[in-house]
Amino acid sequence: MTKSGFDIKKHFLVPKHTKVSEKEKSEVLEKYHISVYDLPLIVKNDPAIKELDVKPGDVVKILRKSPTAGEAVFYRCVINV
């Protein structure tokens, strides 16, 4: 929650963000034959993940609603800025 008392995670345009386990992280990287830094990046202090207790190199799973797929899954690598 910000100083104004607004919780950005509750806004309808902000998709659900969760930190993935090391096991799930390994499975995703192996499935796509990539390294963690080949994933799209997300900044550690991004308001959507600020309260997830993430560190650089962690992977965040983002679930977005999709009109065609129902739900779309995206993975991002956490970095510092």
Residue frames as a rotation matrix with the C-alpha (Angstrom) as fourth column:
MET 1
0.585 0.811 0.000 0.00
0.811 -0.585 0.000 0.00
0.000 0.000 -1.000 0.00
THR 2
-0.238 -0.658 0.714 1.30
0.612 -0.673 -0.416 3.47
0.755 0.338 0.563 -0.82
LYS 3
-0.935 -0.176 -0.308 1.37
0.351 -0.588 -0.729 6.51
-0.052 -0.790 0.611 1.45
SER 4
-0.689 0.724 0.031 -1.98
-0.662 -0.646 0.381 7.56
0.296 0.242 0.924 0.00
GLY 5
-0.375 0.546 0.749 -3.53
-0.540 0.529 -0.655 4.31
-0.754 -0.650 0.097 1.21
PHE 6
0.546 0.544 -0.637 -4.07
-0.827 0.230 -0.513 2.98
-0.132 0.807 0.576 -2.32
ASP 7
-0.035 -0.503 0.863 -3.20
-0.197 0.851 0.488 -0.70
-0.980 -0.153 -0.129 -2.87
ILE 8
-0.236 -0.131 -0.963 -2.08
-0.929 -0.261 0.263 -0.99
-0.286 0.956 -0.060 -6.49
LYS 9
-0.981 -0.191 0.038 -2.45
-0.176 0.953 0.248 -4.79
-0.084 0.237 -0.968 -6.46
LYS 10
-0.418 0.899 0.133 -6.22
0.457 0.335 -0.824 -4.40
-0.785 -0.283 -0.551 -6.09
HIS 11
-0.206 0.310 -0.928 -6.56
-0.676 -0.731 -0.094 -2.28
-0.708 0.608 0.360 -9.23
PHE 12
0.617 0.605 0.504 -8.44
-0.103 0.696 -0.710 -4.12
-0.780 0.387 0.492 -11.99
LEU 13
0.866 -0.319 -0.386 -5.71
-0.440 -0.119 -0.890 -3.41
0.238 0.940 -0.243 -14.56
VAL 14
-0.136 -0.951 0.278 -2.91
-0.987 0.106 -0.120 -4.94
0.085 -0.291 -0.953 -12.47
PRO 15
0.420 0.280 -0.863 -2.56
-0.365 0.923 0.122 -8.71
0.831 0.264 0.490 -13.09
LYS 16
0.966 -0.038 0.255 -1.71
-0.221 0.391 0.893 -11.17
-0.133 -0.920 0.369 -10.32
HIS 17
0.211 -0.964 -0.163 2.03
-0.597 0.005 -0.802 -11.40
0.774 0.267 -0.574 -9.57
THR 18
0.953 0.010 0.304 3.56
-0.260 0.547 0.796 -14.25
-0.158 -0.837 0.523 -7.55
LYS 19
-0.037 -0.999 -0.021 7.12
-0.993 0.035 0.110 -15.30
-0.109 0.025 -0.994 -6.79
VAL 20
0.700 0.265 -0.663 7.80
-0.437 0.894 -0.103 -18.79
0.565 0.362 0.742 -8.13
SER 21
0.798 -0.419 0.433 9.62
-0.200 0.494 0.846 -21.51
-0.568 -0.762 0.310 -6.19
GLU 22
-0.188 -0.946 -0.263 13.12
-0.775 -0.021 0.632 -22.59
-0.603 0.322 -0.730 -7.16
LYS 23
-0.482 0.079 0.872 11.63
0.289 0.955 0.073 -25.86
-0.827 0.287 -0.483 -8.47
GLU 24
0.587 0.772 0.243 9.12
0.537 -0.147 -0.831 -24.08
-0.606 0.619 -0.500 -10.72
LYS 25
0.551 -0.490 -0.676 11.85
-0.605 -0.792 0.081 -21.68
-0.575 0.364 -0.733 -11.85
SER 26
-0.529 -0.806 0.267 14.06
-0.439 0.529 0.726 -24.62
-0.726 0.267 -0.633 -12.90
GLU 27
-0.177 0.558 0.811 11.15
0.598 0.716 -0.361 -26.30
-0.782 0.421 -0.460 -14.70
VAL 28
0.814 0.503 -0.290 10.33
0.131 -0.646 -0.752 -23.16
-0.566 0.574 -0.592 -16.70
LEU 29
0.242 -0.811 -0.532 13.95
-0.800 -0.477 0.363 -22.54
-0.549 0.338 -0.765 -17.67
GLU 30
-0.641 -0.469 0.607 14.41
-0.134 0.848 0.513 -26.17
-0.755 0.248 -0.607 -18.70
LYS 31
0.192 0.835 0.517 11.12
0.550 0.345 -0.761 -26.28
-0.813 0.430 -0.393 -20.63
TYR 32
0.961 0.232 -0.150 12.09
0.042 -0.661 -0.749 -23.29
-0.273 0.714 -0.645 -22.77
HIS 33
0.401 -0.891 0.214 15.87
0.916 0.387 -0.108 -24.02
0.013 0.239 0.971 -22.84
ILE 34
0.432 -0.211 0.877 16.76
0.101 -0.955 -0.280 -20.56
0.896 0.209 -0.391 -21.56
SER 35
-0.626 -0.562 -0.541 18.64
0.676 -0.046 -0.735 -18.94
0.389 -0.826 0.409 -18.69
VAL 36
0.029 0.681 -0.732 16.91
0.916 -0.310 -0.253 -16.75
-0.399 -0.664 -0.633 -16.13
TYR 37
-0.306 -0.218 -0.927 18.23
0.069 -0.976 0.206 -13.56
-0.949 -0.001 0.314 -17.77
ASP 38
-0.965 0.095 0.246 16.66
0.253 0.065 0.965 -14.52
0.076 0.993 -0.087 -21.12
LEU 39
-0.091 0.978 -0.187 13.26
0.995 0.081 -0.058 -13.82
-0.042 -0.191 -0.981 -19.55
PRO 40
0.206 0.225 0.952 11.71
0.274 -0.947 0.165 -10.35
0.939 0.227 -0.257 -19.76
LEU 41
-0.714 -0.614 -0.335 12.87
0.517 -0.141 -0.844 -8.23
0.471 -0.776 0.419 -16.83
ILE 42
0.571 0.791 0.217 11.01
0.365 -0.482 0.796 -6.61
0.735 -0.376 -0.565 -13.94
VAL 43
-0.311 -0.709 0.633 12.52
-0.242 -0.584 -0.774 -4.12
0.919 -0.394 0.010 -11.52
LYS 44
-0.635 -0.039 -0.772 12.69
0.614 0.581 -0.534 -5.16
0.469 -0.813 -0.345 -7.86
ASN 45
-0.831 0.295 -0.470 10.93
0.211 -0.616 -0.759 -1.97
-0.514 -0.730 0.450 -6.72
ASP 46
-0.743 0.668 0.040 8.03
-0.064 -0.131 0.989 -2.33
0.666 0.733 0.140 -9.20
PRO 47
-0.518 0.571 0.636 4.88
-0.854 -0.386 -0.349 -1.52
0.046 -0.725 0.688 -7.21
ALA 48
0.450 0.766 -0.458 3.20
-0.746 0.605 0.278 -4.78
0.490 0.217 0.844 -8.26
ILE 49
0.488 -0.324 -0.811 5.94
0.299 0.934 -0.193 -6.94
0.820 -0.148 0.553 -6.67
LYS 50
-0.087 -0.584 0.807 7.24
-0.543 -0.651 -0.530 -4.68
0.835 -0.484 -0.261 -3.90
GLU 51
0.165 0.251 0.954 5.71
-0.983 0.123 0.137 -6.83
-0.083 -0.960 0.267 -1.16
LEU 52
0.860 0.216 -0.462 6.77
-0.336 0.922 -0.195 -10.22
0.383 0.323 0.865 -2.59
ASP 53
0.563 -0.727 0.393 10.20
-0.462 0.117 0.879 -10.27
-0.685 -0.677 -0.269 -0.89
VAL 54
0.919 -0.241 0.314 12.06
0.395 0.557 -0.730 -10.87
0.001 0.795 0.607 -4.16
LYS 55
0.269 -0.897 -0.352 15.74
-0.122 -0.394 0.911 -10.51
-0.955 -0.202 -0.216 -4.92
PRO 56
0.167 -0.252 -0.953 17.62
-0.964 -0.246 -0.104 -10.18
-0.209 0.936 -0.285 -8.23
GLY 57
-0.812 -0.457 -0.364 17.53
-0.555 0.798 0.235 -13.46
0.183 0.393 -0.901 -10.13
ASP 58
-0.583 0.710 0.394 14.14
0.087 0.536 -0.839 -14.50
-0.808 -0.456 -0.375 -8.74
VAL 59
-0.921 0.358 0.152 11.33
0.175 0.031 0.984 -15.23
0.348 0.933 -0.091 -11.18
VAL 60
-0.611 0.786 -0.096 7.86
-0.339 -0.369 -0.865 -13.69
-0.716 -0.496 0.492 -10.95
LYS 61
-0.751 0.491 0.442 4.83
0.660 0.580 0.477 -15.35
-0.022 0.650 -0.760 -12.53
ILE 62
-0.759 0.520 -0.391 2.20
-0.444 -0.854 -0.273 -13.00
-0.476 -0.033 0.879 -13.93
LEU 63
-0.586 0.668 0.459 -1.33
0.742 0.670 -0.028 -14.21
-0.327 0.324 -0.888 -14.65
ARG 64
-0.820 0.316 -0.478 -3.24
-0.419 -0.900 0.124 -11.98
-0.391 0.301 0.870 -17.07
LYS 65
0.075 0.906 0.416 -6.82
0.180 0.398 -0.900 -12.40
-0.981 0.142 -0.133 -18.18
SER 66
-0.891 -0.373 -0.261 -7.07
-0.217 -0.156 0.964 -13.00
-0.400 0.915 0.058 -21.91
PRO 67
0.006 0.964 -0.265 -10.20
-0.832 -0.142 -0.537 -12.78
-0.555 0.224 0.801 -24.06
THR 68
0.316 0.087 -0.945 -8.97
-0.814 0.536 -0.223 -15.64
0.487 0.840 0.241 -26.27
ALA 69
-0.400 -0.589 -0.702 -6.95
-0.138 0.796 -0.590 -17.87
0.906 -0.139 -0.400 -23.93
GLY 70
0.641 0.645 -0.416 -8.90
0.377 0.208 0.903 -17.23
0.669 -0.735 -0.110 -20.73
GLU 71
0.885 -0.462 -0.059 -5.69
-0.153 -0.408 0.900 -16.74
-0.440 -0.787 -0.431 -18.77
ALA 72
0.686 -0.727 -0.017 -2.17
0.067 0.087 -0.994 -16.06
0.725 0.681 0.109 -20.05
VAL 73
0.833 -0.478 -0.280 0.96
0.401 0.172 0.900 -16.84
-0.382 -0.861 0.335 -18.03
PHE 74
0.640 -0.701 0.316 4.12
-0.101 -0.485 -0.869 -14.72
0.762 0.524 -0.381 -18.24
TYR 75
0.632 -0.550 -0.547 7.42
0.760 0.302 0.575 -15.06
-0.151 -0.779 0.609 -16.39
ARG 76
0.720 -0.451 0.528 9.81
-0.138 -0.838 -0.528 -12.22
0.680 0.307 -0.666 -15.60
CYS 77
0.089 -0.807 -0.584 13.25
0.864 0.354 -0.357 -12.09
0.495 -0.473 0.729 -14.02
VAL 78
0.935 0.230 -0.270 13.76
0.348 -0.737 0.579 -9.66
-0.066 -0.635 -0.769 -11.12
ILE 79
-0.019 -0.952 0.305 16.61
0.800 -0.198 -0.567 -7.15
0.600 0.233 0.765 -11.43
ASN 80
0.121 -0.060 -0.991 17.91
0.732 -0.669 0.130 -4.18
-0.671 -0.741 -0.037 -9.43
VAL 81
0.462 -0.055 0.885 18.07
0.695 -0.597 -0.400 -0.71
0.551 0.800 -0.238 -10.92
